[in-house]
Amino acid sequence: MNSARGSLVCAVTLVVAVALSGCAEEKKAAAPQLPERTCFGVFTRSDLEPLMGYGEEVKESSPVDARLTAERRGATCNVYVDGEGRVLVTAERRPLGQSITWPPTDQNQPAPDPLALGDKGIVWNTGARVALTCKGSKNSFELELGISGSVEHMKPGTSRALFTTLMTKYLDAAKQQTQCGA
C-alpha cells in the first residue's frame, strides 16, 4: 500500500513540477519585434536581435540619420524593451584637433581590446568605440562613434565579436552619413 501511495505522490509531484515550469516559461515573453531598420537606418532587425532579450514592447528613440554638421554635433539612438535600455548608439562630431579620451572601463570587467577601425578603437564586453579624423576639401573634423548594449542574455564570450561586427557596419554608414572625408 505504501509503495502505491509513494508512486502516486511521485506522479502528482512530477505533474505539478511540469505544470509550474510551463507557467514560468509562459511568463518569459518572446523576443520583441524590432523595426526592419533601426538606429539611423544603419542596423537591420537581425543585427540587433542578440541584444534584445525578452520582452513585449520595443521602442526606438533616434533621428532618421547621423548626418552631423557644425551645428548638429551629435546623434543618439536608444532602443528600449519594456522600458529598459538594450542598445545605445552614439555619434559625436568635434572640431579638428580636439583630443578624444575615453574614461576607463569597469575595473571589475576584463580590459578592452584594441579595435583596428578608424584612428583609434576599443571593444569590450558591453560595447565598442571608434574615433577618426575626417579630412575633406571643405570640412575637416573629429568623429567619435559608440555602441553599447545589454549582453546578459547572450552566450558568454560572444559579445566582443558582435560589437566588432556592429561597429564595422556602423563606421561605414557613419562615414557616408557625416560625409567624412568628402
C-alpha positions in Angstrom: 0.0 0.0 0.0 2.8 2.4 0.9 4.5 1.8 -2.5 1.3 2.6 -4.4 0.9 5.7 -2.3 4.5 6.7 -2.9 4.1 6.2 -6.6 1.0 8.4 -6.6 2.8 11.1 -4.7 5.8 11.0 -7.1 3.4 11.2 -10.1 1.5 14.1 -8.7 4.7 15.9 -7.8 6.1 15.4 -11.4 2.8 16.7 -12.9 2.9 19.8 -10.7 6.6 20.4 -11.5 6.0 20.2 -15.2 3.0 22.5 -15.0 4.9 25.1 -12.9 7.8 25.0 -15.3 5.4 25.6 -18.2 4.0 28.6 -16.3 7.4 30.0 -15.7 8.3 29.8 -19.4 4.9 31.4 -20.4 5.8 34.5 -18.3 9.0 35.0 -20.3 7.8 36.8 -23.4 9.3 36.2 -26.7 12.0 38.5 -28.2 10.3 41.8 -29.1 9.9 42.6 -32.8 12.3 45.4 -33.9 11.7 47.6 -36.9 13.3 46.3 -40.1 15.9 49.2 -40.0 16.9 51.0 -36.8 19.5 53.5 -35.4 20.0 56.0 -38.2 18.8 53.3 -40.7 22.1 51.5 -40.2 21.2 48.2 -38.5 18.8 45.6 -39.6 16.5 43.7 -37.2 18.8 40.6 -37.3 21.9 42.8 -36.5 20.5 43.9 -33.1 18.4 40.9 -32.1 21.1 39.3 -30.0 21.0 42.3 -27.7 17.2 42.5 -27.3 16.5 39.6 -24.9 12.9 39.0 -23.9 10.0 41.4 -23.6 6.8 42.7 -25.1 7.3 46.2 -26.3 10.2 47.7 -28.2 10.7 51.5 -28.7 13.4 53.3 -30.6 14.4 56.9 -29.9 16.5 58.1 -32.8 16.8 60.7 -35.5 16.4 59.3 -39.0 20.2 59.6 -39.7 23.5 60.6 -38.3 24.2 63.5 -40.6 26.3 65.6 -38.3 27.3 69.2 -39.1 29.0 72.1 -37.3 25.5 72.9 -35.9 24.3 69.4 -35.3 27.2 67.9 -33.4 25.7 64.7 -32.0 23.2 62.0 -32.6 21.9 59.3 -30.3 19.8 56.2 -30.8 18.3 54.3 -27.8 16.4 51.0 -28.2 14.3 50.1 -25.2 12.5 46.8 -24.4 9.7 47.2 -21.9 11.2 50.5 -20.8 14.7 49.1 -20.2 17.6 50.3 -22.4 19.1 47.5 -24.5 21.1 49.3 -27.2 22.8 52.8 -27.2 24.4 54.1 -30.4 26.1 57.5 -30.5 27.9 59.7 -32.9 29.7 62.9 -31.9 31.4 65.5 -34.2 34.2 67.6 -32.7 36.5 70.3 -34.1 39.6 69.1 -35.8 42.5 68.6 -33.4 40.3 68.1 -30.3 41.7 65.2 -28.4 39.4 62.2 -27.8 39.9 60.4 -24.5 37.8 57.7 -23.1 37.2 57.1 -19.4 38.4 53.7 -18.1 36.0 50.8 -18.3 34.8 49.0 -15.2 37.8 47.6 -13.3 35.8 44.5 -12.4 35.4 43.6 -16.0 38.1 42.3 -18.5 40.1 45.1 -20.1 39.1 46.3 -23.5 40.8 45.1 -26.6 42.1 47.4 -29.3 39.9 47.6 -32.3 41.6 48.1 -35.7 39.0 50.6 -37.0 39.3 54.3 -37.6 42.3 56.0 -36.0 41.7 54.6 -32.6 39.2 51.9 -31.4 38.4 49.7 -28.5 35.9 46.8 -27.9 34.9 45.4 -24.5 32.2 43.0 -23.3 29.4 45.5 -23.5 30.3 47.8 -26.3 32.8 49.4 -28.7 34.1 52.9 -29.5 36.0 54.3 -32.5 37.5 57.7 -33.2 38.7 59.0 -36.5 39.7 62.2 -38.2 37.7 63.2 -41.2 39.6 65.4 -43.6 37.8 66.8 -46.6 38.3 69.6 -49.1 35.7 71.8 -47.5 35.3 70.4 -44.0 37.5 68.6 -41.5 36.5 67.3 -38.1 37.0 64.5 -35.5 34.3 61.8 -35.3 33.6 59.6 -32.3 31.3 56.6 -32.6 30.0 54.4 -29.8 27.8 51.3 -29.4 26.8 49.6 -26.2 24.3 47.1 -25.3 22.7 44.7 -22.8 24.5 41.3 -23.1 23.1 39.4 -20.1 21.0 37.2 -22.4 23.9 36.4 -24.8 26.1 33.3 -24.7 29.2 34.3 -22.6 32.3 35.1 -24.7 30.4 36.1 -27.9 29.7 39.8 -27.2 33.0 41.3 -28.4 32.7 39.7 -31.8 29.2 41.0 -32.1 30.2 44.6 -31.1 33.1 44.4 -33.6 30.8 43.4 -36.4 28.2 46.1 -35.4 30.9 48.8 -35.2 32.4 47.9 -38.6 29.0 48.3 -40.2 28.3 51.5 -38.2 31.6 53.0 -39.1 31.0 52.5 -42.8 27.5 54.1 -42.6 28.6 56.9 -40.4 31.3 57.9 -42.8 28.8 58.2 -45.5 26.1 60.0 -43.4 28.6 62.5 -41.9 30.4 63.0 -45.2 33.7 62.1 -43.5 36.5 62.7 -46.0 34.3 64.4 -48.6 
